[in-house]
Amino acid sequence: MNGLIKGKEVHFDDEYLHVKLEDGRIISTPMEWYEPLKEASISELKNYKFICLSTGIEWESIDYHLSIESMLALTFEEVA
């Protein structure tokens, strides 16, 4: 195991951004944390791709990039 947190799938609903990881875990964070995603259309949200060895997500049409590791860090900050 190389220690990289890699994404496999992205899903979203009205409240949350969900990222399924290669190891089967799912990270869910509030959409309100990501203003550009919150304001994007459904077709723009669906138009993502994994970047940086699947450790990040890019929405090219809205020029937005998100590190999966940062999603985990934000989640732990909210819990603490």
mmCIF file of the N, C-alpha and C atoms, coordinates in Angstrom:
data_MODEL
# 
_entry.id   MODEL 
# 
loop_
_atom_site.group_PDB 
_atom_site.id 
_atom_site.type_symbol 
_atom_site.label_atom_id 
_atom_site.label_alt_id 
_atom_site.label_comp_id 
_atom_site.label_asym_id 
_atom_site.label_entity_id 
_atom_site.label_seq_id 
_atom_site.pdbx_PDB_ins_code 
_atom_site.Cartn_x 
_atom_site.Cartn_y 
_atom_site.Cartn_z 
_atom_site.occupancy 
_atom_site.B_iso_or_equiv 
_atom_site.pdbx_formal_charge 
_atom_site.auth_seq_id 
_atom_site.auth_comp_id 
_atom_site.auth_asym_id 
_atom_site.auth_atom_id 
_atom_site.pdbx_PDB_model_num 
ATOM 1   N N  . MET A 1 1  ? 0.844   -1.189 0.000   1.00 0.00 ? 1  MET A N  1 
ATOM 2   C CA . MET A 1 1  ? 0.000   0.000  0.000   1.00 0.00 ? 1  MET A CA 1 
ATOM 3   C C  . MET A 1 1  ? 0.879   1.238  0.000   1.00 0.00 ? 1  MET A C  1 
ATOM 4   N N  . ASN A 1 2  ? 0.585   2.173  -0.888  1.00 0.00 ? 2  ASN A N  1 
ATOM 5   C CA . ASN A 1 2  ? 1.453   3.332  -1.048  1.00 0.00 ? 2  ASN A CA 1 
ATOM 6   C C  . ASN A 1 2  ? 1.041   4.533  -0.209  1.00 0.00 ? 2  ASN A C  1 
ATOM 7   N N  . GLY A 1 3  ? -0.056  4.474  0.510   1.00 0.00 ? 3  GLY A N  1 
ATOM 8   C CA . GLY A 1 3  ? -0.460  5.556  1.391   1.00 0.00 ? 3  GLY A CA 1 
ATOM 9   C C  . GLY A 1 3  ? -1.248  6.665  0.742   1.00 0.00 ? 3  GLY A C  1 
ATOM 10  N N  . LEU A 1 4  ? -1.395  6.654  -0.589  1.00 0.00 ? 4  LEU A N  1 
ATOM 11  C CA . LEU A 1 4  ? -2.175  7.691  -1.250  1.00 0.00 ? 4  LEU A CA 1 
ATOM 12  C C  . LEU A 1 4  ? -3.664  7.426  -1.077  1.00 0.00 ? 4  LEU A C  1 
ATOM 13  N N  . ILE A 1 5  ? -4.398  8.478  -0.793  1.00 0.00 ? 5  ILE A N  1 
ATOM 14  C CA . ILE A 1 5  ? -5.848  8.375  -0.685  1.00 0.00 ? 5  ILE A CA 1 
ATOM 15  C C  . ILE A 1 5  ? -6.418  8.662  -2.061  1.00 0.00 ? 5  ILE A C  1 
ATOM 16  N N  . LYS A 1 6  ? -6.893  7.623  -2.736  1.00 0.00 ? 6  LYS A N  1 
ATOM 17  C CA . LYS A 1 6  ? -7.325  7.731  -4.125  1.00 0.00 ? 6  LYS A CA 1 
ATOM 18  C C  . LYS A 1 6  ? -8.830  7.595  -4.270  1.00 0.00 ? 6  LYS A C  1 
ATOM 19  N N  . GLY A 1 7  ? -9.395  8.469  -5.086  1.00 0.00 ? 7  GLY A N  1 
ATOM 20  C CA . GLY A 1 7  ? -10.815 8.430  -5.362  1.00 0.00 ? 7  GLY A CA 1 
ATOM 21  C C  . GLY A 1 7  ? -11.157 7.472  -6.476  1.00 0.00 ? 7  GLY A C  1 
ATOM 22  N N  . LYS A 1 8  ? -12.386 6.984  -6.429  1.00 0.00 ? 8  LYS A N  1 
ATOM 23  C CA . LYS A 1 8  ? -12.880 6.051  -7.442  1.00 0.00 ? 8  LYS A CA 1 
ATOM 24  C C  . LYS A 1 8  ? -14.141 6.588  -8.111  1.00 0.00 ? 8  LYS A C  1 
ATOM 25  N N  . GLU A 1 9  ? -15.044 7.194  -7.321  1.00 0.00 ? 9  GLU A N  1 
ATOM 26  C CA . GLU A 1 9  ? -16.310 7.716  -7.846  1.00 0.00 ? 9  GLU A CA 1 
ATOM 27  C C  . GLU A 1 9  ? -16.689 8.979  -7.083  1.00 0.00 ? 9  GLU A C  1 
ATOM 28  N N  . VAL A 1 10 ? -17.439 9.853  -7.746  1.00 0.00 ? 10 VAL A N  1 
ATOM 29  C CA . VAL A 1 10 ? -17.964 11.055 -7.114  1.00 0.00 ? 10 VAL A CA 1 
ATOM 30  C C  . VAL A 1 10 ? -19.482 11.064 -7.288  1.00 0.00 ? 10 VAL A C  1 
ATOM 31  N N  . HIS A 1 11 ? -20.180 11.322 -6.197  1.00 0.00 ? 11 HIS A N  1 
ATOM 32  C CA . HIS A 1 11 ? -21.636 11.473 -6.209  1.00 0.00 ? 11 HIS A CA 1 
ATOM 33  C C  . HIS A 1 11 ? -21.970 12.708 -5.394  1.00 0.00 ? 11 HIS A C  1 
ATOM 34  N N  . PHE A 1 12 ? -23.125 13.245 -5.604  1.00 0.00 ? 12 PHE A N  1 
ATOM 35  C CA . PHE A 1 12 ? -23.546 14.409 -4.842  1.00 0.00 ? 12 PHE A CA 1 
ATOM 36  C C  . PHE A 1 12 ? -25.064 14.408 -4.730  1.00 0.00 ? 12 PHE A C  1 
ATOM 37  N N  . ASP A 1 13 ? -25.542 15.113 -3.723  1.00 0.00 ? 13 ASP A N  1 
ATOM 38  C CA . ASP A 1 13 ? -26.972 15.341 -3.577  1.00 0.00 ? 13 ASP A CA 1 
ATOM 39  C C  . ASP A 1 13 ? -27.154 16.799 -3.178  1.00 0.00 ? 13 ASP A C  1 
ATOM 40  N N  . ASP A 1 14 ? -28.315 17.165 -2.736  1.00 0.00 ? 14 ASP A N  1 
ATOM 41  C CA . ASP A 1 14 ? -28.570 18.566 -2.389  1.00 0.00 ? 14 ASP A CA 1 
ATOM 42  C C  . ASP A 1 14 ? -27.695 19.061 -1.248  1.00 0.00 ? 14 ASP A C  1 
ATOM 43  N N  . GLU A 1 15 ? -27.262 18.158 -0.386  1.00 0.00 ? 15 GLU A N  1 
ATOM 44  C CA . GLU A 1 15 ? -26.519 18.570 0.801   1.00 0.00 ? 15 GLU A CA 1 
ATOM 45  C C  . GLU A 1 15 ? -25.049 18.171 0.814   1.00 0.00 ? 15 GLU A C  1 
ATOM 46  N N  . TYR A 1 16 ? -24.707 17.037 0.206   1.00 0.00 ? 16 TYR A N  1 
ATOM 47  C CA . TYR A 1 16 ? -23.359 16.500 0.380   1.00 0.00 ? 16 TYR A CA 1 
ATOM 48  C C  . TYR A 1 16 ? -22.646 16.140 -0.928  1.00 0.00 ? 16 TYR A C  1 
ATOM 49  N N  . LEU A 1 17 ? -21.318 16.265 -0.866  1.00 0.00 ? 17 LEU A N  1 
ATOM 50  C CA . LEU A 1 17 ? -20.425 15.743 -1.893  1.00 0.00 ? 17 LEU A CA 1 
ATOM 51  C C  . LEU A 1 17 ? -19.895 14.427 -1.328  1.00 0.00 ? 17 LEU A C  1 
ATOM 52  N N  . HIS A 1 18 ? -20.063 13.343 -2.063  1.00 0.00 ? 18 HIS A N  1 
ATOM 53  C CA . HIS A 1 18 ? -19.633 12.014 -1.629  1.00 0.00 ? 18 HIS A CA 1 
ATOM 54  C C  . HIS A 1 18 ? -18.533 11.535 -2.572  1.00 0.00 ? 18 HIS A C  1 
ATOM 55  N N  . VAL A 1 19 ? -17.425 11.091 -2.003  1.00 0.00 ? 19 VAL A N  1 
ATOM 56  C CA . VAL A 1 19 ? -16.341 10.527 -2.804  1.00 0.00 ? 19 VAL A CA 1 
ATOM 57  C C  . VAL A 1 19 ? -16.066 9.119  -2.298  1.00 0.00 ? 19 VAL A C  1 
ATOM 58  N N  . LYS A 1 20 ? -16.256 8.150  -3.192  1.00 0.00 ? 20 LYS A N  1 
ATOM 59  C CA . LYS A 1 20 ? -15.927 6.760  -2.871  1.00 0.00 ? 20 LYS A CA 1 
ATOM 60  C C  . LYS A 1 20 ? -14.447 6.557  -3.158  1.00 0.00 ? 20 LYS A C  1 
ATOM 61  N N  . LEU A 1 21 ? -13.741 6.019  -2.183  1.00 0.00 ? 21 LEU A N  1 
ATOM 62  C CA . LEU A 1 21 ? -12.308 5.780  -2.325  1.00 0.00 ? 21 LEU A CA 1 
ATOM 63  C C  . LEU A 1 21 ? -12.048 4.393  -2.883  1.00 0.00 ? 21 LEU A C  1 
ATOM 64  N N  . GLU A 1 22 ? -10.846 4.207  -3.405  1.00 0.00 ? 22 GLU A N  1 
ATOM 65  C CA . GLU A 1 22 ? -10.489 2.902  -3.968  1.00 0.00 ? 22 GLU A CA 1 
ATOM 66  C C  . GLU A 1 22 ? -10.567 1.784  -2.938  1.00 0.00 ? 22 GLU A C  1 
ATOM 67  N N  . ASP A 1 23 ? -10.367 2.119  -1.661  1.00 0.00 ? 23 ASP A N  1 
ATOM 68  C CA . ASP A 1 23 ? -10.409 1.084  -0.621  1.00 0.00 ? 23 ASP A CA 1 
ATOM 69  C C  . ASP A 1 23 ? -11.818 0.815  -0.102  1.00 0.00 ? 23 ASP A C  1 
ATOM 70  N N  . GLY A 1 24 ? -12.838 1.465  -0.715  1.00 0.00 ? 24 GLY A N  1 
ATOM 71  C CA . GLY A 1 24 ? -14.223 1.210  -0.357  1.00 0.00 ? 24 GLY A CA 1 
ATOM 72  C C  . GLY A 1 24 ? -14.844 2.214  0.604   1.00 0.00 ? 24 GLY A C  1 
ATOM 73  N N  . ARG A 1 25 ? -14.019 3.015  1.284   1.00 0.00 ? 25 ARG A N  1 
ATOM 74  C CA . ARG A 1 25 ? -14.582 4.033  2.185   1.00 0.00 ? 25 ARG A CA 1 
ATOM 75  C C  . ARG A 1 25 ? -15.265 5.116  1.369   1.00 0.00 ? 25 ARG A C  1 
ATOM 76  N N  . ILE A 1 26 ? -16.176 5.844  2.013   1.00 0.00 ? 26 ILE A N  1 
ATOM 77  C CA . ILE A 1 26 ? -16.853 6.977  1.384   1.00 0.00 ? 26 ILE A CA 1 
ATOM 78  C C  . ILE A 1 26 ? -16.675 8.194  2.277   1.00 0.00 ? 26 ILE A C  1 
ATOM 79  N N  . ILE A 1 27 ? -16.213 9.278  1.692   1.00 0.00 ? 27 ILE A N  1 
ATOM 80  C CA . ILE A 1 27 ? -16.089 10.560 2.391   1.00 0.00 ? 27 ILE A CA 1 
ATOM 81  C C  . ILE A 1 27 ? -17.270 11.414 1.959   1.00 0.00 ? 27 ILE A C  1 
ATOM 82  N N  . SER A 1 28 ? -17.983 11.985 2.903   1.00 0.00 ? 28 SER A N  1 
ATOM 83  C CA . SER A 1 28 ? -19.096 12.879 2.595   1.00 0.00 ? 28 SER A CA 1 
ATOM 84  C C  . SER A 1 28 ? -18.864 14.199 3.317   1.00 0.00 ? 28 SER A C  1 
ATOM 85  N N  . THR A 1 29 ? -18.896 15.280 2.575   1.00 0.00 ? 29 THR A N  1 
ATOM 86  C CA . THR A 1 29 ? -18.733 16.610 3.155   1.00 0.00 ? 29 THR A CA 1 
ATOM 87  C C  . THR A 1 29 ? -19.832 17.519 2.621   1.00 0.00 ? 29 THR A C  1 
ATOM 88  N N  . PRO A 1 30 ? -20.236 18.514 3.413   1.00 0.00 ? 30 PRO A N  1 
ATOM 89  C CA . PRO A 1 30 ? -21.316 19.406 2.983   1.00 0.00 ? 30 PRO A CA 1 
ATOM 90  C C  . PRO A 1 30 ? -20.960 20.195 1.722   1.00 0.00 ? 30 PRO A C  1 
ATOM 91  N N  . MET A 1 31 ? -21.886 20.261 0.803   1.00 0.00 ? 31 MET A N  1 
ATOM 92  C CA . MET A 1 31 ? -21.680 21.049 -0.423  1.00 0.00 ? 31 MET A CA 1 
ATOM 93  C C  . MET A 1 31 ? -21.426 22.517 -0.086  1.00 0.00 ? 31 MET A C  1 
ATOM 94  N N  . GLU A 1 32 ? -21.986 23.003 1.016   1.00 0.00 ? 32 GLU A N  1 
ATOM 95  C CA . GLU A 1 32 ? -21.827 24.412 1.375   1.00 0.00 ? 32 GLU A CA 1 
ATOM 96  C C  . GLU A 1 32 ? -20.365 24.774 1.656   1.00 0.00 ? 32 GLU A C  1 
ATOM 97  N N  . TRP A 1 33 ? -19.507 23.784 1.868   1.00 0.00 ? 33 TRP A N  1 
ATOM 98  C CA . TRP A 1 33 ? -18.082 24.052 2.070   1.00 0.00 ? 33 TRP A CA 1 
ATOM 99  C C  . TRP A 1 33 ? -17.390 24.448 0.771   1.00 0.00 ? 33 TRP A C  1 
ATOM 100 N N  . TYR A 1 34 ? -18.015 24.181 -0.364  1.00 0.00 ? 34 TYR A N  1 
ATOM 101 C CA . TYR A 1 34 ? -17.397 24.398 -1.677  1.00 0.00 ? 34 TYR A CA 1 
ATOM 102 C C  . TYR A 1 34 ? -18.287 25.308 -2.515  1.00 0.00 ? 34 TYR A C  1 
ATOM 103 N N  . GLU A 1 35 ? -18.147 26.585 -2.337  1.00 0.00 ? 35 GLU A N  1 
ATOM 104 C CA . GLU A 1 35 ? -19.017 27.560 -3.011  1.00 0.00 ? 35 GLU A CA 1 
ATOM 105 C C  . GLU A 1 35 ? -19.084 27.348 -4.528  1.00 0.00 ? 35 GLU A C  1 
ATOM 106 N N  . PRO A 1 36 ? -17.941 27.137 -5.226  1.00 0.00 ? 36 PRO A N  1 
ATOM 107 C CA . PRO A 1 36 ? -18.034 26.929 -6.679  1.00 0.00 ? 36 PRO A CA 1 
ATOM 108 C C  . PRO A 1 36 ? -18.865 25.698 -7.050  1.00 0.00 ? 36 PRO A C  1 
ATOM 109 N N  . LEU A 1 37 ? -18.794 24.641 -6.263  1.00 0.00 ? 37 LEU A N  1 
ATOM 110 C CA . LEU A 1 37 ? -19.589 23.449 -6.551  1.00 0.00 ? 37 LEU A CA 1 
ATOM 111 C C  . LEU A 1 37 ? -21.052 23.687 -6.224  1.00 0.00 ? 37 LEU A C  1 
ATOM 112 N N  . LYS A 1 38 ? -21.293 24.405 -5.152  1.00 0.00 ? 38 LYS A N  1 
ATOM 113 C CA . LYS A 1 38 ? -22.662 24.715 -4.742  1.00 0.00 ? 38 LYS A CA 1 
ATOM 114 C C  . LYS A 1 38 ? -23.395 25.522 -5.814  1.00 0.00 ? 38 LYS A C  1 
ATOM 115 N N  . GLU A 1 39 ? -22.649 26.391 -6.497  1.00 0.00 ? 39 GLU A N  1 
ATOM 116 C CA . GLU A 1 39 ? -23.243 27.243 -7.526  1.00 0.00 ? 39 GLU A CA 1 
ATOM 117 C C  . GLU A 1 39 ? -23.268 26.600 -8.912  1.00 0.00 ? 39 GLU A C  1 
ATOM 118 N N  . ALA A 1 40 ? -22.587 25.467 -9.078  1.00 0.00 ? 40 ALA A N  1 
ATOM 119 C CA . ALA A 1 40 ? -22.497 24.809 -10.383 1.00 0.00 ? 40 ALA A CA 1 
ATOM 120 C C  . ALA A 1 40 ? -23.804 24.095 -10.739 1.00 0.00 ? 40 ALA A C  1 
ATOM 121 N N  . SER A 1 41 ? -24.017 23.940 -12.041 1.00 0.00 ? 41 SER A N  1 
ATOM 122 C CA . SER A 1 41 ? -25.185 23.180 -12.509 1.00 0.00 ? 41 SER A CA 1 
ATOM 123 C C  . SER A 1 41 ? -24.923 21.680 -12.318 1.00 0.00 ? 41 SER A C  1 
ATOM 124 N N  . ILE A 1 42 ? -25.974 20.903 -12.401 1.00 0.00 ? 42 ILE A N  1 
ATOM 125 C CA . ILE A 1 42 ? -25.826 19.449 -12.266 1.00 0.00 ? 42 ILE A CA 1 
ATOM 126 C C  . ILE A 1 42 ? -24.922 18.900 -13.360 1.00 0.00 ? 42 ILE A C  1 
ATOM 127 N N  . SER A 1 43 ? -25.068 19.386 -14.577 1.00 0.00 ? 43 SER A N  1 
ATOM 128 C CA . SER A 1 43 ? -24.214 18.890 -15.663 1.00 0.00 ? 43 SER A CA 1 
ATOM 129 C C  . SER A 1 43 ? -22.752 19.266 -15.418 1.00 0.00 ? 43 SER A C  1 
ATOM 130 N N  . GLU A 1 44 ? -22.497 20.424 -14.837 1.00 0.00 ? 44 GLU A N  1 
ATOM 131 C CA . GLU A 1 44 ? -21.113 20.800 -14.506 1.00 0.00 ? 44 GLU A CA 1 
ATOM 132 C C  . GLU A 1 44 ? -20.568 19.909 -13.392 1.00 0.00 ? 44 GLU A C  1 
ATOM 133 N N  . LEU A 1 45 ? -21.383 19.612 -12.396 1.00 0.00 ? 45 LEU A N  1 
ATOM 134 C CA . LEU A 1 45 ? -20.941 18.742 -11.309 1.00 0.00 ? 45 LEU A CA 1 
ATOM 135 C C  . LEU A 1 45 ? -20.620 17.335 -11.798 1.00 0.00 ? 45 LEU A C  1 
ATOM 136 N N  . LYS A 1 46 ? -21.405 16.843 -12.738 1.00 0.00 ? 46 LYS A N  1 
ATOM 137 C CA . LYS A 1 46 ? -21.174 15.502 -13.272 1.00 0.00 ? 46 LYS A CA 1 
ATOM 138 C C  . LYS A 1 46 ? -19.943 15.432 -14.167 1.00 0.00 ? 46 LYS A C  1 
ATOM 139 N N  . ASN A 1 47 ? -19.474 16.575 -14.610 1.00 0.00 ? 47 ASN A N  1 
ATOM 140 C CA . ASN A 1 47 ? -18.335 16.633 -15.526 1.00 0.00 ? 47 ASN A CA 1 
ATOM 141 C C  . ASN A 1 47 ? -17.032 16.803 -14.745 1.00 0.00 ? 47 ASN A C  1 
ATOM 142 N N  . TYR A 1 48 ? -16.658 15.775 -13.993 1.00 0.00 ? 48 TYR A N  1 
ATOM 143 C CA . TYR A 1 48 ? -15.434 15.800 -13.197 1.00 0.00 ? 48 TYR A CA 1 
ATOM 144 C C  . TYR A 1 48 ? -14.466 14.764 -13.735 1.00 0.00 ? 48 TYR A C  1 
ATOM 145 N N  . LYS A 1 49 ? -13.214 14.888 -13.318 1.00 0.00 ? 49 LYS A N  1 
ATOM 146 C CA . LYS A 1 49 ? -12.239 13.840 -13.591 1.00 0.00 ? 49 LYS A CA 1 
ATOM 147 C C  . LYS A 1 49 ? -11.247 13.801 -12.437 1.00 0.00 ? 49 LYS A C  1 
ATOM 148 N N  . PHE A 1 50 ? -10.703 12.624 -12.203 1.00 0.00 ? 50 PHE A N  1 
ATOM 149 C CA . PHE A 1 50 ? -9.678  12.483 -11.183 1.00 0.00 ? 50 PHE A CA 1 
ATOM 150 C C  . PHE A 1 50 ? -8.342  12.926 -11.763 1.00 0.00 ? 50 PHE A C  1 
ATOM 151 N N  . ILE A 1 51 ? -7.566  13.614 -10.937 1.00 0.00 ? 51 ILE A N  1 
ATOM 152 C CA . ILE A 1 51 ? -6.254  14.113 -11.337 1.00 0.00 ? 51 ILE A CA 1 
ATOM 153 C C  . ILE A 1 51 ? -5.224  13.709 -10.283 1.00 0.00 ? 51 ILE A C  1 
ATOM 154 N N  . CYS A 1 52 ? -3.964  13.908 -10.603 1.00 0.00 ? 52 CYS A N  1 
ATOM 155 C CA . CYS A 1 52 ? -2.865  13.666 -9.648  1.00 0.00 ? 52 CYS A CA 1 
ATOM 156 C C  . CYS A 1 52 ? -2.920  12.251 -9.069  1.00 0.00 ? 52 CYS A C  1 
ATOM 157 N N  . LEU A 1 53 ? -2.885  11.270 -9.940  1.00 0.00 ? 53 LEU A N  1 
ATOM 158 C CA . LEU A 1 53 ? -2.935  9.855  -9.532  1.00 0.00 ? 53 LEU A CA 1 
ATOM 159 C C  . LEU A 1 53 ? -4.199  9.532  -8.741  1.00 0.00 ? 53 LEU A C  1 
ATOM 160 N N  . SER A 1 54 ? -5.295  10.189 -9.086  1.00 0.00 ? 54 SER A N  1 
ATOM 161 C CA . SER A 1 54 ? -6.617  10.001 -8.464  1.00 0.00 ? 54 SER A CA 1 
ATOM 162 C C  . SER A 1 54 ? -6.675  10.507 -7.025  1.00 0.00 ? 54 SER A C  1 
ATOM 163 N N  . THR A 1 55 ? -5.761  11.404 -6.648  1.00 0.00 ? 55 THR A N  1 
ATOM 164 C CA . THR A 1 55 ? -5.786  11.986 -5.306  1.00 0.00 ? 55 THR A CA 1 
ATOM 165 C C  . THR A 1 55 ? -6.514  13.328 -5.285  1.00 0.00 ? 55 THR A C  1 
ATOM 166 N N  . GLY A 1 56 ? -6.921  13.802 -6.443  1.00 0.00 ? 56 GLY A N  1 
ATOM 167 C CA . GLY A 1 56 ? -7.647  15.059 -6.553  1.00 0.00 ? 56 GLY A CA 1 
ATOM 168 C C  . GLY A 1 56 ? -8.757  14.940 -7.576  1.00 0.00 ? 56 GLY A C  1 
ATOM 169 N N  . ILE A 1 57 ? -9.653  15.913 -7.540  1.00 0.00 ? 57 ILE A N  1 
ATOM 170 C CA . ILE A 1 57 ? -10.794 15.946 -8.460  1.00 0.00 ? 57 ILE A CA 1 
ATOM 171 C C  . ILE A 1 57 ? -10.783 17.302 -9.146  1.00 0.00 ? 57 ILE A C  1 
ATOM 172 N N  . GLU A 1 58 ? -11.029 17.284 -10.447 1.00 0.00 ? 58 GLU A N  1 
ATOM 173 C CA . GLU A 1 58 ? -11.075 18.531 -11.217 1.00 0.00 ? 58 GLU A CA 1 
ATOM 174 C C  . GLU A 1 58 ? -12.421 18.669 -11.907 1.00 0.00 ? 58 GLU A C  1 
ATOM 175 N N  . TRP A 1 59 ? -12.984 19.860 -11.798 1.00 0.00 ? 59 TRP A N  1 
ATOM 176 C CA . TRP A 1 59 ? -14.154 20.259 -12.573 1.00 0.00 ? 59 TRP A CA 1 
ATOM 177 C C  . TRP A 1 59 ? -13.662 21.340 -13.515 1.00 0.00 ? 59 TRP A C  1 
ATOM 178 N N  . GLU A 1 60 ? -13.227 20.935 -14.690 1.00 0.00 ? 60 GLU A N  1 
ATOM 179 C CA . GLU A 1 60 ? -12.580 21.844 -15.629 1.00 0.00 ? 60 GLU A CA 1 
ATOM 180 C C  . GLU A 1 60 ? -13.492 22.981 -16.070 1.00 0.00 ? 60 GLU A C  1 
ATOM 181 N N  . SER A 1 61 ? -14.781 22.699 -16.282 1.00 0.00 ? 61 SER A N  1 
ATOM 182 C CA . SER A 1 61 ? -15.694 23.716 -16.800 1.00 0.00 ? 61 SER A CA 1 
ATOM 183 C C  . SER A 1 61 ? -15.903 24.876 -15.827 1.00 0.00 ? 61 SER A C  1 
ATOM 184 N N  . ILE A 1 62 ? -15.680 24.618 -14.525 1.00 0.00 ? 62 ILE A N  1 
ATOM 185 C CA . ILE A 1 62 ? -15.809 25.714 -13.553 1.00 0.00 ? 62 ILE A CA 1 
ATOM 186 C C  . ILE A 1 62 ? -14.449 26.068 -12.929 1.00 0.00 ? 62 ILE A C  1 
ATOM 187 N N  . ASP A 1 63 ? -13.376 25.479 -13.464 1.00 0.00 ? 63 ASP A N  1 
ATOM 188 C CA . ASP A 1 63 ? -12.007 25.755 -13.014 1.00 0.00 ? 63 ASP A CA 1 
ATOM 189 C C  . ASP A 1 63 ? -11.870 25.554 -11.504 1.00 0.00 ? 63 ASP A C  1 
ATOM 190 N N  . TYR A 1 64 ? -12.259 24.361 -11.053 1.00 0.00 ? 64 TYR A N  1 
ATOM 191 C CA . TYR A 1 64 ? -12.194 24.062 -9.619  1.00 0.00 ? 64 TYR A CA 1 
ATOM 192 C C  . TYR A 1 64 ? -11.500 22.726 -9.408  1.00 0.00 ? 64 TYR A C  1 
ATOM 193 N N  . HIS A 1 65 ? -10.606 22.705 -8.421  1.00 0.00 ? 65 HIS A N  1 
ATOM 194 C CA . HIS A 1 65 ? -9.844  21.506 -8.079  1.00 0.00 ? 65 HIS A CA 1 
ATOM 195 C C  . HIS A 1 65 ? -9.997  21.243 -6.594  1.00 0.00 ? 65 HIS A C  1 
ATOM 196 N N  . LEU A 1 66 ? -10.075 19.963 -6.241  1.00 0.00 ? 66 LEU A N  1 
ATOM 197 C CA . LEU A 1 66 ? -10.255 19.597 -4.848  1.00 0.00 ? 66 LEU A CA 1 
ATOM 198 C C  . LEU A 1 66 ? -9.368  18.403 -4.521  1.00 0.00 ? 66 LEU A C  1 
ATOM 199 N N  . SER A 1 67 ? -8.596  18.536 -3.475  1.00 0.00 ? 67 SER A N  1 
ATOM 200 C CA . SER A 1 67 ? -7.767  17.446 -2.977  1.00 0.00 ? 67 SER A CA 1 
ATOM 201 C C  . SER A 1 67 ? -8.616  16.551 -2.077  1.00 0.00 ? 67 SER A C  1 
ATOM 202 N N  . ILE A 1 68 ? -8.575  15.253 -2.321  1.00 0.00 ? 68 ILE A N  1 
ATOM 203 C CA . ILE A 1 68 ? -9.333  14.324 -1.483  1.00 0.00 ? 68 ILE A CA 1 
ATOM 204 C C  . ILE A 1 68 ? -8.783  14.344 -0.063  1.00 0.00 ? 68 ILE A C  1 
ATOM 205 N N  . GLU A 1 69 ? -7.483  14.460 0.074   1.00 0.00 ? 69 GLU A N  1 
ATOM 206 C CA . GLU A 1 69 ? -6.886  14.555 1.406   1.00 0.00 ? 69 GLU A CA 1 
ATOM 207 C C  . GLU A 1 69 ? -7.412  15.778 2.165   1.00 0.00 ? 69 GLU A C  1 
ATOM 208 N N  . SER A 1 70 ? -7.620  16.887 1.466   1.00 0.00 ? 70 SER A N  1 
ATOM 209 C CA . SER A 1 70 ? -8.146  18.085 2.132   1.00 0.00 ? 70 SER A CA 1 
ATOM 210 C C  . SER A 1 70 ? -9.587  17.861 2.604   1.00 0.00 ? 70 SER A C  1 
ATOM 211 N N  . MET A 1 71 ? -10.343 17.041 1.892   1.00 0.00 ? 71 MET A N  1 
ATOM 212 C CA . MET A 1 71 ? -11.694 16.713 2.332   1.00 0.00 ? 71 MET A CA 1 
ATOM 213 C C  . MET A 1 71 ? -11.630 15.996 3.684   1.00 0.00 ? 71 MET A C  1 
ATOM 214 N N  . LEU A 1 72 ? -10.691 15.074 3.829   1.00 0.00 ? 72 LEU A N  1 
ATOM 215 C CA . LEU A 1 72 ? -10.527 14.362 5.101   1.00 0.00 ? 72 LEU A CA 1 
ATOM 216 C C  . LEU A 1 72 ? -10.099 15.327 6.195   1.00 0.00 ? 72 LEU A C  1 
ATOM 217 N N  . ALA A 1 73 ? -9.172  16.219 5.887   1.00 0.00 ? 73 ALA A N  1 
ATOM 218 C CA . ALA A 1 73 ? -8.694  17.182 6.886   1.00 0.00 ? 73 ALA A CA 1 
ATOM 219 C C  . ALA A 1 73 ? -9.835  18.080 7.347   1.00 0.00 ? 73 ALA A C  1 
ATOM 220 N N  . LEU A 1 74 ? -10.643 18.547 6.426   1.00 0.00 ? 74 LEU A N  1 
ATOM 221 C CA . LEU A 1 74 ? -11.782 19.401 6.785   1.00 0.00 ? 74 LEU A CA 1 
ATOM 222 C C  . LEU A 1 74 ? -12.769 18.643 7.662   1.00 0.00 ? 74 LEU A C  1 
ATOM 223 N N  . THR A 1 75 ? -12.985 17.369 7.339   1.00 0.00 ? 75 THR A N  1 
ATOM 224 C CA . THR A 1 75 ? -13.913 16.556 8.104   1.00 0.00 ? 75 THR A CA 1 
ATOM 225 C C  . THR A 1 75 ? -13.419 16.393 9.542   1.00 0.00 ? 75 THR A C  1 
ATOM 226 N N  . PHE A 1 76 ? -12.113 16.126 9.716   1.00 0.00 ? 76 PHE A N  1 
ATOM 227 C CA . PHE A 1 76 ? -11.567 15.965 11.054  1.00 0.00 ? 76 PHE A CA 1 
ATOM 228 C C  . PHE A 1 76 ? -11.596 17.271 11.838  1.00 0.00 ? 76 PHE A C  1 
ATOM 229 N N  . GLU A 1 77 ? -11.390 18.409 11.165  1.00 0.00 ? 77 GLU A N  1 
ATOM 230 C CA . GLU A 1 77 ? -11.458 19.712 11.830  1.00 0.00 ? 77 GLU A CA 1 
ATOM 231 C C  . GLU A 1 77 ? -12.866 19.969 12.356  1.00 0.00 ? 77 GLU A C  1 
ATOM 232 N N  . GLU A 1 78 ? -13.873 19.593 11.579  1.00 0.00 ? 78 GLU A N  1 
ATOM 233 C CA . GLU A 1 78 ? -15.255 19.814 11.994  1.00 0.00 ? 78 GLU A CA 1 
ATOM 234 C C  . GLU A 1 78 ? -15.622 18.946 13.199  1.00 0.00 ? 78 GLU A C  1 
ATOM 235 N N  . VAL A 1 79 ? -15.059 17.751 13.275  1.00 0.00 ? 79 VAL A N  1 
ATOM 236 C CA . VAL A 1 79 ? -15.363 16.831 14.367  1.00 0.00 ? 79 VAL A CA 1 
ATOM 237 C C  . VAL A 1 79 ? -14.670 17.260 15.656  1.00 0.00 ? 79 VAL A C  1 
ATOM 238 N N  . ALA A 1 80 ? -13.452 17.777 15.529  1.00 0.00 ? 80 ALA A N  1 
ATOM 239 C CA . ALA A 1 80 ? -12.649 18.149 16.717  1.00 0.00 ? 80 ALA A CA 1 
ATOM 240 C C  . ALA A 1 80 ? -13.234 19.303 17.491  1.00 0.00 ? 80 ALA A C  1 
# 
